[in-house]
Amino acid sequence: MRAQSSAIDQRTVAVGTGPAEVPRPVGRGGTLQAALGVVAFSLTFPATAWGLEGFGPWSLVAVRSVLAAVVAGGCLLALRVPLPGRRHWAGLAVVAAGVVVGFPLLTTLALQTSTTAHAAVVVGLLPLTTALFSALRMGSRPSRTFWCAALAGAAAVLAFTAAQSGGALGTADLYLFAALLVCAAGYTEGGRLARVMPGWQVIGWALVFCLPFSVPGALLALSYEPVELTAHSVTGLLWVAAGSQFLGLVVWYRGMAAIGIPRASQLQLAQPLLTLVWSVLLLGEHLTVAAPLTAAAVLVCIAVTQRARG
């Protein structure tokens, strides 16, 4: 009993707002889960483009949040998961604001005027943004090699973005840059919470806590924006709700908790290239010659960051 009590005390200390955290072994399982999250996220923009064929942007975001909360809430009820402690509520609010509301809304508004390919490469800066938020919030100190590789990967993504857009900066880009900031904050706080509670509960409670806002928001948006139910729009809505908003974040947060936020975030350098592939296959967008070259550079950067010791 004394040993169990000591373990519980250490876990309680780690939950606080300080830098102390429960150490987790770094293994291939964490990397695989984070990678599965990246694959799920890479389908988000094409699925959103499909959803916008039948839903307005506000309706799509609100309804996806409600549907994801129903799935998450059902899991929480079925397993009789108790409410999280009050000390976690502020962190869950950051997760909700960043990954449940902010990022989906801002990127959906951007995709009204931007192609999925362009949006994907801009959001390719998310790994570096997340690593910066992690260093500020968690007190982590990645090595110089890690940062050099991360900056090189970000530079490759920026070069690809410039080549695709001709250096133009429009309203869609402003939405996307704002989405980077709020999502990085949500990822960082979610990764911290996933060290002291299961990752699926982190996003599950964040979704459920948004219900008092998402349900009225969905009803209001649906009353103003026209809806056309088609195979594409329904499939897109279901994917962004169940795949991107819940299941993808479950494995993503578990992966971040296992291998660390900075290293996990660098796996997202592959996300823009995956999204480009889906854009070609699902939306018929054209892939430029620069894509495979950028993919090779990004994969090298990922390999370096995974080996770099923080």
ChimeraX attribute file (.defattr): number of C-alpha atoms within 10 A of each C-alpha:
attribute: neighborCount
match mode: 1-to-1
recipient: residues
	/A:1	6
	/A:2	7
	/A:3	8
	/A:4	9
	/A:5	10
	/A:6	11
	/A:7	12
	/A:8	12
	/A:9	11
	/A:10	14
	/A:11	18
	/A:12	13
	/A:13	14
	/A:14	19
	/A:15	20
	/A:16	14
	/A:17	14
	/A:18	11
	/A:19	13
	/A:20	14
	/A:21	19
	/A:22	15
	/A:23	12
	/A:24	12
	/A:25	10
	/A:26	13
	/A:27	11
	/A:28	12
	/A:29	13
	/A:30	23
	/A:31	23
	/A:32	16
	/A:33	23
	/A:34	31
	/A:35	22
	/A:36	19
	/A:37	25
	/A:38	27
	/A:39	19
	/A:40	24
	/A:41	25
	/A:42	25
	/A:43	23
	/A:44	28
	/A:45	27
	/A:46	27
	/A:47	28
	/A:48	28
	/A:49	25
	/A:50	21
	/A:51	30
	/A:52	25
	/A:53	18
	/A:54	22
	/A:55	25
	/A:56	20
	/A:57	24
	/A:58	20
	/A:59	26
	/A:60	27
	/A:61	30
	/A:62	27
	/A:63	23
	/A:64	25
	/A:65	28
	/A:66	23
	/A:67	22
	/A:68	27
	/A:69	28
	/A:70	18
	/A:71	17
	/A:72	24
	/A:73	20
	/A:74	14
	/A:75	15
	/A:76	18
	/A:77	10
	/A:78	9
	/A:79	9
	/A:80	9
	/A:81	11
	/A:82	8
	/A:83	11
	/A:84	13
	/A:85	7
	/A:86	9
	/A:87	11
	/A:88	16
	/A:89	15
	/A:90	11
	/A:91	21
	/A:92	24
	/A:93	19
	/A:94	20
	/A:95	29
	/A:96	26
	/A:97	19
	/A:98	25
	/A:99	24
	/A:100	27
	/A:101	19
	/A:102	21
	/A:103	24
	/A:104	27
	/A:105	21
	/A:106	22
	/A:107	29
	/A:108	28
	/A:109	20
	/A:110	22
	/A:111	24
	/A:112	15
	/A:113	13
	/A:114	19
	/A:115	17
	/A:116	26
	/A:117	26
	/A:118	21
	/A:119	25
	/A:120	26
	/A:121	26
	/A:122	20
	/A:123	24
	/A:124	27
	/A:125	25
	/A:126	24
	/A:127	28
	/A:128	22
	/A:129	21
	/A:130	25
	/A:131	27
	/A:132	18
	/A:133	22
	/A:134	25
	/A:135	15
	/A:136	12
	/A:137	16
	/A:138	19
	/A:139	12
	/A:140	17
	/A:141	15
	/A:142	17
	/A:143	12
	/A:144	12
	/A:145	15
	/A:146	23
	/A:147	20
	/A:148	14
	/A:149	21
	/A:150	26
	/A:151	16
	/A:152	16
	/A:153	28
	/A:154	24
	/A:155	16
	/A:156	23
	/A:157	27
	/A:158	18
	/A:159	15
	/A:160	22
	/A:161	21
	/A:162	16
	/A:163	12
	/A:164	17
	/A:165	11
	/A:166	9
	/A:167	11
	/A:168	9
	/A:169	10
	/A:170	11
	/A:171	11
	/A:172	21
	/A:173	21
	/A:174	14
	/A:175	19
	/A:176	22
	/A:177	17
	/A:178	15
	/A:179	24
	/A:180	26
	/A:181	17
	/A:182	22
	/A:183	26
	/A:184	26
	/A:185	25
	/A:186	26
	/A:187	27
	/A:188	31
	/A:189	25
	/A:190	30
	/A:191	26
	/A:192	28
	/A:193	25
	/A:194	24
	/A:195	22
	/A:196	18
	/A:197	15
	/A:198	16
	/A:199	23
	/A:200	22
	/A:201	21
	/A:202	27
	/A:203	29
	/A:204	27
	/A:205	21
	/A:206	24
	/A:207	30
	/A:208	22
	/A:209	17
	/A:210	19
	/A:211	20
	/A:212	10
	/A:213	13
	/A:214	24
	/A:215	17
	/A:216	13
	/A:217	19
	/A:218	20
	/A:219	13
	/A:220	14
	/A:221	20
	/A:222	18
	/A:223	11
	/A:224	11
	/A:225	14
	/A:226	11
	/A:227	16
	/A:228	13
	/A:229	12
	/A:230	14
	/A:231	12
	/A:232	17
	/A:233	22
	/A:234	18
	/A:235	16
	/A:236	26
	/A:237	25
	/A:238	20
	/A:239	23
	/A:240	30
	/A:241	27
	/A:242	20
	/A:243	21
	/A:244	25
	/A:245	27
	/A:246	25
	/A:247	23
	/A:248	26
	/A:249	28
	/A:250	24
	/A:251	24
	/A:252	32
	/A:253	32
	/A:254	27
	/A:255	30
	/A:256	26
	/A:257	28
	/A:258	24
	/A:259	22
	/A:260	26
	/A:261	27
	/A:262	28
	/A:263	26
	/A:264	30
	/A:265	29
	/A:266	31
	/A:267	22
	/A:268	26
	/A:269	29
	/A:270	26
	/A:271	27
	/A:272	29
	/A:273	24
	/A:274	20
	/A:275	26
	/A:276	27
	/A:277	20
	/A:278	21
	/A:279	24
	/A:280	15
	/A:281	12
	/A:282	14
	/A:283	16
	/A:284	10
	/A:285	15
	/A:286	12
	/A:287	15
	/A:288	12
	/A:289	8
	/A:290	12
	/A:291	16
	/A:292	12
	/A:293	12
	/A:294	19
	/A:295	21
	/A:296	14
	/A:297	17
	/A:298	28
	/A:299	16
	/A:300	14
	/A:301	24
	/A:302	24
	/A:303	13
	/A:304	19
	/A:305	26
	/A:306	18
	/A:307	11
	/A:308	16
	/A:309	13
	/A:310	16
